Amino acid sequence: MSTIKPPHPLSAIGNRFSVFLAGSIEMGIAENWQEEIENAFADDERICFLNPRRDAWDASWKQEIHSEPFNEQVNWELDGLERADLIVFYFAPGTKSPVSLLELGLFAESKKLLVCCPDGFWRKGNVDIVCWRKNIPQVDSIEQVIRQIGSQLET
């Protein structure tokens, strides 16, 4: 297993099955659920995770197109979402995750999504309806996400 985080190039995916870990990151609020999924596949060389949780994130970056590090982050994420074989969304209870909601809408028709939106996420109803309308599979826990990724590796 390998993990690519921004700003590292996505070309390191190679020919491995790639999974973009989209969803709640909100520093200090959202648990590091990405790490739990990555650890479950630590010994599997067939998979590459694209994890947008940047190690050197600087909250002082202006969130505007002309801010070079911010622009680089957003484009890395969009490129990774487009390139991934599977996009996993986890909407953590107690978070807002507006960018993840935007990304869910952008990729709702891609046929490569898996969504986990437990009770307690502030817009769970919206997420559930979008998934139902677009026939996006949903699971109830990180453990089920891990099982679904494992079954996709086996196909």
Disulfide bonds with the S-S distance in Angstrom:
none
